[in-house]
Amino acid sequence: MSLTADSGVKPVYDDRLRGMSFRMVSNGAAAPQPVRVVVTVQALADLVHANVDDCSAATEAFDHLRAATEAAATVKFDRIGPAIQPYEGVPTFLLMTGDPI
């Protein structure tokens, strides 16, 4: 299985998971299914070498790193796909500090 970008949905800041949440679509199953990916603010901060604790800074950092983040999400999904658990009814996983982005 693999993920493709869902550019029709804008990323949102998730207070509970402390990161930018965005949707991708798994395209290896019988029917494409949405997958939520959350890149943590700490991972974004490490990548841009700046504080991204507020929503606008996190959004700006994510926009700058979107292509790299989507590529990293695809690699991680290919590795852990079957182990992904639902969060609020949608399969969800985190990209964190230490994940190659």
Backbone torsions as a table, in degrees:
resi	resn	phi	psi	omega
1	MET	NA	159.4	178.6
2	SER	-148.2	169.5	178.5
3	LEU	-114.2	147.8	170.5
4	THR	-125.7	153.5	-179.3
5	ALA	-66.4	146.1	173.4
6	ASP	-115.3	82.5	-172.9
7	SER	-70.5	-10.8	179.2
8	GLY	-76.3	-10.4	-178.2
9	VAL	-115.7	125.3	-179.4
10	LYS	-78.9	146.6	176.1
11	PRO	-68.8	152.2	177.9
12	VAL	-132.2	151.4	176.6
13	TYR	-79.0	129.1	179.8
14	ASP	-107.6	107.4	-178.8
15	ASP	-61.6	-41.7	-175.6
16	ARG	-68.2	-37.9	-180.0
17	LEU	-95.1	-3.5	178.6
18	ARG	51.4	60.3	177.7
19	GLY	-171.3	177.4	176.5
20	MET	-89.5	122.1	-178.6
21	SER	-100.5	132.2	177.5
22	PHE	-143.8	159.1	-175.9
23	ARG	-106.2	140.4	170.7
24	MET	-127.9	174.1	-177.5
25	VAL	-126.4	128.0	174.9
26	SER	-79.4	134.6	-174.5
27	ASN	-122.3	23.0	179.6
28	GLY	-106.1	-9.9	-179.2
29	ALA	-88.1	179.6	179.4
30	ALA	-59.2	-40.5	177.3
31	ALA	-128.3	136.9	178.3
32	PRO	-56.8	138.7	-179.6
33	GLN	-127.8	141.9	177.5
34	PRO	-70.8	145.3	175.5
35	VAL	-133.1	131.6	177.2
36	ARG	-92.4	132.6	174.9
37	VAL	-118.9	135.7	177.2
38	VAL	-123.6	119.5	173.7
39	VAL	-97.2	122.9	-173.4
40	THR	-69.0	153.0	178.2
41	VAL	-63.3	-31.4	178.0
42	GLN	-65.2	-41.8	177.5
43	ALA	-63.7	-43.0	177.6
44	LEU	-61.8	-44.4	-179.7
45	ALA	-60.5	-42.3	179.0
46	ASP	-64.0	-35.6	-177.9
47	LEU	-74.8	-36.5	-178.1
48	VAL	-99.8	-0.3	178.9
49	HIS	53.5	46.8	179.9
50	ALA	-153.5	163.8	177.0
51	ASN	-77.4	126.0	179.1
52	VAL	-125.6	39.8	-175.7
53	ASP	-73.2	-17.0	178.3
54	ASP	-104.9	164.3	-173.6
55	CYS	-60.1	-44.1	-176.7
56	SER	-68.5	-37.8	178.2
57	ALA	-67.8	-38.9	178.6
58	ALA	-66.0	-40.8	179.1
59	THR	-64.0	-43.7	179.2
60	GLU	-62.9	-44.6	178.9
61	ALA	-62.8	-42.9	179.4
62	PHE	-62.6	-45.5	-179.7
63	ASP	-57.8	-39.5	179.9
64	HIS	-66.9	-33.0	-173.7
65	LEU	-108.1	12.4	-171.3
66	ARG	-55.3	-49.8	-177.5
67	ALA	-60.9	-44.6	179.2
68	ALA	-65.6	-37.7	-180.0
69	THR	-67.5	-42.9	178.0
70	GLU	-64.1	-39.4	177.8
71	ALA	-65.2	-42.3	178.1
72	ALA	-65.0	-38.0	178.3
73	ALA	-63.0	-40.7	179.3
74	THR	-63.5	-43.8	179.3
75	VAL	-62.9	-46.0	-179.0
76	LYS	-66.4	-41.2	179.0
77	PHE	-60.8	-42.1	178.9
78	ASP	-61.6	-30.9	-178.8
79	ARG	-81.7	-40.6	-172.0
80	ILE	-115.5	3.9	-173.3
81	GLY	-35.9	-55.7	-176.8
82	PRO	-64.9	-20.1	-177.4
83	ALA	-89.9	-3.5	-176.9
84	ILE	-69.4	132.2	-179.4
85	GLN	-104.3	153.7	176.7
86	PRO	-75.6	146.5	172.8
87	TYR	-131.0	121.3	-174.8
88	GLU	54.1	37.2	174.8
89	GLY	84.7	-1.5	-177.9
90	VAL	-122.5	132.4	175.2
91	PRO	-53.8	128.4	-172.3
92	THR	-139.1	140.6	170.4
93	PHE	-143.5	160.6	-176.9
94	LEU	-104.2	143.7	164.0
95	LEU	-103.5	121.2	-173.3
96	MET	-123.9	173.7	171.8
97	THR	-54.5	133.1	-177.7
98	GLY	103.1	-25.1	173.8
99	ASP	-77.1	135.5	-179.6
100	PRO	-70.6	112.1	177.8
101	ILE	-119.6	NA	NA
